[in-house]
């Protein structure tokens, strides 16, 4: 039986239970792509974006050190 992902509710075939079903390109791909695209549009509109930190270290206003090579949410003010 197919399942949905936890956060974006993307459709996933169950490789065991659904192996004899005909592949549905709209259900398995197009609807998922639309959900991802709509999520990206809402993120862009919110002013929140993701930035790779490549420096050896990064500090935040509190002075805390952040790990390197990690994706962080950056909010433009």
TIVO-2410 file (N, C-alpha, C; in nm, 3 decimals):
# residues 77
REC num residu      c1      c2      c3 atome chaine
REC   1      X   0.084  -0.117   0.000     N      A
REC   1      X   0.000   0.000   0.000    CA      A
REC   1      X   0.090   0.124   0.000     C      A
REC   2      X   0.057   0.219  -0.081     N      A
REC   2      X   0.135   0.342  -0.091    CA      A
REC   2      X   0.124   0.423   0.038     C      A
REC   3      X   0.221   0.514   0.056     N      A
REC   3      X   0.225   0.597   0.177    CA      A
REC   3      X   0.251   0.741   0.138     C      A
REC   4      X   0.235   0.832   0.234     N      A
REC   4      X   0.267   0.973   0.215    CA      A
REC   4      X   0.381   1.009   0.308     C      A
REC   5      X   0.468   1.100   0.263     N      A
REC   5      X   0.577   1.145   0.348    CA      A
REC   5      X   0.520   1.229   0.462     C      A
REC   6      X   0.597   1.239   0.571     N      A
REC   6      X   0.548   1.306   0.692    CA      A
REC   6      X   0.522   1.455   0.676     C      A
REC   7      X   0.613   1.527   0.617     N      A
REC   7      X   0.603   1.673   0.616    CA      A
REC   7      X   0.523   1.727   0.498     C      A
REC   8      X   0.566   1.697   0.376     N      A
REC   8      X   0.501   1.754   0.258    CA      A
REC   8      X   0.388   1.666   0.203     C      A
REC   9      X   0.369   1.550   0.263     N      A
REC   9      X   0.265   1.457   0.219    CA      A
REC   9      X   0.282   1.418   0.071     C      A
REC  10      X   0.407   1.389   0.034     N      A
REC  10      X   0.436   1.343  -0.102    CA      A
REC  10      X   0.401   1.195  -0.113     C      A
REC  11      X   0.351   1.157  -0.228     N      A
REC  11      X   0.311   1.020  -0.254    CA      A
REC  11      X   0.433   0.931  -0.275     C      A
REC  12      X   0.432   0.813  -0.213     N      A
REC  12      X   0.538   0.714  -0.233    CA      A
REC  12      X   0.474   0.578  -0.254     C      A
REC  13      X   0.520   0.508  -0.357     N      A
REC  13      X   0.477   0.369  -0.374    CA      A
REC  13      X   0.547   0.283  -0.270     C      A
REC  14      X   0.478   0.183  -0.221     N      A
REC  14      X   0.539   0.081  -0.137    CA      A
REC  14      X   0.598  -0.022  -0.233     C      A
REC  15      X   0.729  -0.042  -0.228     N      A
REC  15      X   0.796  -0.128  -0.327    CA      A
REC  15      X   0.753  -0.274  -0.318     C      A
REC  16      X   0.700  -0.317  -0.206     N      A
REC  16      X   0.654  -0.455  -0.193    CA      A
REC  16      X   0.505  -0.466  -0.228     C      A
REC  17      X   0.423  -0.391  -0.159     N      A
REC  17      X   0.278  -0.402  -0.177    CA      A
REC  17      X   0.230  -0.351  -0.313     C      A
REC  18      X   0.298  -0.251  -0.369     N      A
REC  18      X   0.252  -0.189  -0.494    CA      A
REC  18      X   0.327  -0.236  -0.618     C      A
REC  19      X   0.410  -0.338  -0.605     N      A
REC  19      X   0.498  -0.374  -0.717    CA      A
REC  19      X   0.424  -0.421  -0.843     C      A
REC  20      X   0.301  -0.463  -0.831     N      A
REC  20      X   0.227  -0.508  -0.949    CA      A
REC  20      X   0.135  -0.401  -1.006     C      A
REC  21      X   0.132  -0.284  -0.941     N      A
REC  21      X   0.048  -0.176  -0.991    CA      A
REC  21      X   0.114  -0.107  -1.110     C      A
REC  22      X   0.030  -0.052  -1.197     N      A
REC  22      X   0.080   0.028  -1.308    CA      A
REC  22      X   0.129   0.161  -1.254     C      A
REC  23      X   0.244   0.205  -1.303     N      A
REC  23      X   0.301   0.331  -1.259    CA      A
REC  23      X   0.213   0.446  -1.304     C      A
REC  24      X   0.174   0.532  -1.212     N      A
REC  24      X   0.088   0.647  -1.240    CA      A
REC  24      X   0.175   0.772  -1.235     C      A
REC  25      X   0.212   0.825  -1.351     N      A
REC  25      X   0.303   0.939  -1.357    CA      A
REC  25      X   0.245   1.064  -1.291     C      A
REC  26      X   0.115   1.086  -1.303     N      A
REC  26      X   0.055   1.203  -1.239    CA      A
REC  26      X   0.062   1.191  -1.087     C      A
REC  27      X   0.026   1.077  -1.034     N      A
REC  27      X   0.025   1.056  -0.888    CA      A
REC  27      X   0.167   1.052  -0.832     C      A
REC  28      X   0.257   0.978  -0.896     N      A
REC  28      X   0.390   0.955  -0.841    CA      A
REC  28      X   0.488   1.070  -0.868     C      A
REC  29      X   0.467   1.144  -0.974     N      A
REC  29      X   0.562   1.250  -1.008    CA      A
REC  29      X   0.499   1.388  -1.012     C      A
REC  30      X   0.406   1.409  -1.103     N      A
REC  30      X   0.354   1.544  -1.126    CA      A
REC  30      X   0.291   1.608  -1.002     C      A
REC  31      X   0.210   1.535  -0.928     N      A
REC  31      X   0.148   1.591  -0.808    CA      A
REC  31      X   0.255   1.621  -0.702     C      A
REC  32      X   0.356   1.535  -0.691     N      A
REC  32      X   0.465   1.560  -0.596    CA      A
REC  32      X   0.544   1.683  -0.637     C      A
REC  33      X   0.574   1.697  -0.766     N      A
REC  33      X   0.648   1.815  -0.814    CA      A
REC  33      X   0.570   1.943  -0.786     C      A
REC  34      X   0.439   1.940  -0.806     N      A
REC  34      X   0.356   2.058  -0.778    CA      A
REC  34      X   0.361   2.095  -0.630     C      A
REC  35      X   0.356   1.995  -0.541     N      A
REC  35      X   0.364   2.022  -0.397    CA      A
REC  35      X   0.499   2.085  -0.360     C      A
REC  36      X   0.607   2.031  -0.416     N      A
REC  36      X   0.740   2.084  -0.388    CA      A
REC  36      X   0.753   2.226  -0.441     C      A
REC  37      X   0.705   2.250  -0.561     N      A
REC  37      X   0.712   2.383  -0.621    CA      A
REC  37      X   0.631   2.485  -0.541     C      A
REC  38      X   0.511   2.447  -0.497     N      A
REC  38      X   0.428   2.536  -0.416    CA      A
REC  38      X   0.495   2.567  -0.282     C      A
REC  39      X   0.560   2.466  -0.222     N      A
REC  39      X   0.632   2.488  -0.097    CA      A
REC  39      X   0.747   2.586  -0.120     C      A
REC  40      X   0.822   2.570  -0.228     N      A
REC  40      X   0.933   2.660  -0.259    CA      A
REC  40      X   0.882   2.803  -0.281     C      A
REC  41      X   0.770   2.818  -0.350     N      A
REC  41      X   0.712   2.951  -0.372    CA      A
REC  41      X   0.675   3.017  -0.239     C      A
REC  42      X   0.617   2.942  -0.148     N      A
REC  42      X   0.579   2.999  -0.018    CA      A
REC  42      X   0.702   3.036   0.063     C      A
REC  43      X   0.809   2.959   0.052     N      A
REC  43      X   0.933   2.991   0.122    CA      A
REC  43      X   0.994   3.119   0.067     C      A
REC  44      X   0.995   3.134  -0.065     N      A
REC  44      X   1.049   3.255  -0.125    CA      A
REC  44      X   0.968   3.377  -0.084     C      A
REC  45      X   0.836   3.364  -0.082     N      A
REC  45      X   0.748   3.475  -0.047    CA      A
REC  45      X   0.764   3.515   0.100     C      A
REC  46      X   0.803   3.420   0.184     N      A
REC  46      X   0.815   3.448   0.327    CA      A
REC  46      X   0.942   3.525   0.363     C      A
REC  47      X   1.037   3.531   0.270     N      A
REC  47      X   1.163   3.599   0.298    CA      A
REC  47      X   1.263   3.510   0.368     C      A
REC  48      X   1.228   3.385   0.391     N      A
REC  48      X   1.319   3.290   0.452    CA      A
REC  48      X   1.384   3.210   0.341     C      A
REC  49      X   1.513   3.196   0.349     N      A
REC  49      X   1.581   3.114   0.250    CA      A
REC  49      X   1.692   3.036   0.318     C      A
REC  50      X   1.749   2.941   0.245     N      A
REC  50      X   1.852   2.854   0.300    CA      A
REC  50      X   1.987   2.892   0.243     C      A
REC  51      X   2.087   2.891   0.327     N      A
REC  51      X   2.220   2.933   0.286    CA      A
REC  51      X   2.322   2.833   0.338     C      A
REC  52      X   2.414   2.791   0.251     N      A
REC  52      X   2.521   2.703   0.294    CA      A
REC  52      X   2.628   2.785   0.364     C      A
REC  53      X   2.668   2.742   0.480     N      A
REC  53      X   2.775   2.808   0.554    CA      A
REC  53      X   2.903   2.733   0.521     C      A
REC  54      X   2.995   2.800   0.454     N      A
REC  54      X   3.118   2.733   0.414    CA      A
REC  54      X   3.240   2.784   0.488     C      A
REC  55      X   3.223   2.883   0.573     N      A
REC  55      X   3.334   2.939   0.648    CA      A
REC  55      X   3.379   2.842   0.756     C      A
REC  56      X   3.496   2.864   0.811     N      A
REC  56      X   3.546   2.774   0.914    CA      A
REC  56      X   3.461   2.781   1.041     C      A
REC  57      X   3.402   2.896   1.067     N      A
REC  57      X   3.310   2.908   1.180    CA      A
REC  57      X   3.218   3.027   1.156     C      A
REC  58      X   3.105   3.024   1.216     N      A
REC  58      X   3.005   3.130   1.200    CA      A
REC  58      X   2.949   3.160   1.337     C      A
REC  59      X   2.932   3.287   1.369     N      A
REC  59      X   2.875   3.323   1.498    CA      A
REC  59      X   2.738   3.386   1.478     C      A
REC  60      X   2.657   3.377   1.578     N      A
REC  60      X   2.525   3.439   1.578    CA      A
REC  60      X   2.528   3.552   1.679     C      A
REC  61      X   2.428   3.641   1.682     N      A
REC  61      X   2.431   3.755   1.773    CA      A
REC  61      X   2.458   3.718   1.919     C      A
REC  62      X   2.415   3.602   1.962     N      A
REC  62      X   2.438   3.561   2.102    CA      A
REC  62      X   2.583   3.524   2.126     C      A
REC  63      X   2.662   3.513   2.017     N      A
REC  63      X   2.802   3.475   2.029    CA      A
REC  63      X   2.825   3.325   2.019     C      A
REC  64      X   2.718   3.248   2.007     N      A
REC  64      X   2.732   3.103   1.996    CA      A
REC  64      X   2.798   3.067   1.864     C      A
REC  65      X   2.880   2.963   1.863     N      A
REC  65      X   2.946   2.916   1.742    CA      A
REC  65      X   2.855   2.813   1.674     C      A
REC  66      X   2.845   2.822   1.542     N      A
REC  66      X   2.765   2.727   1.465    CA      A
REC  66      X   2.856   2.628   1.394     C      A
REC  67      X   2.814   2.504   1.380     N      A
REC  67      X   2.894   2.406   1.306    CA      A
REC  67      X   2.911   2.449   1.161     C      A
REC  68      X   3.019   2.407   1.096     N      A
REC  68      X   3.044   2.442   0.956    CA      A
REC  68      X   2.977   2.342   0.863     C      A
REC  69      X   2.969   2.378   0.736     N      A
REC  69      X   2.914   2.292   0.631    CA      A
REC  69      X   2.777   2.238   0.665     C      A
REC  70      X   2.693   2.323   0.717     N      A
REC  70      X   2.556   2.288   0.755    CA      A
REC  70      X   2.463   2.389   0.692     C      A
REC  71      X   2.343   2.348   0.658     N      A
REC  71      X   2.244   2.441   0.602    CA      A
REC  71      X   2.167   2.505   0.715     C      A
REC  72      X   2.158   2.638   0.710     N      A
REC  72      X   2.086   2.713   0.811    CA      A
REC  72      X   1.975   2.793   0.746     C      A
REC  73      X   1.873   2.824   0.822     N      A
REC  73      X   1.769   2.913   0.776    CA      A
REC  73      X   1.814   3.056   0.807     C      A
REC  74      X   1.815   3.141   0.707     N      A
REC  74      X   1.856   3.280   0.723    CA      A
REC  74      X   1.736   3.367   0.698     C      A
REC  75      X   1.708   3.459   0.787     N      A
REC  75      X   1.594   3.549   0.771    CA      A
REC  75      X   1.647   3.689   0.745     C      A
REC  76      X   1.612   3.744   0.629     N      A
REC  76      X   1.651   3.881   0.596    CA      A
REC  76      X   1.559   3.977   0.670     C      A
REC  77      X   1.618   4.074   0.732     N      A
REC  77      X   1.535   4.173   0.801    CA      A
REC  77      X   1.555   4.307   0.738     C      A
***
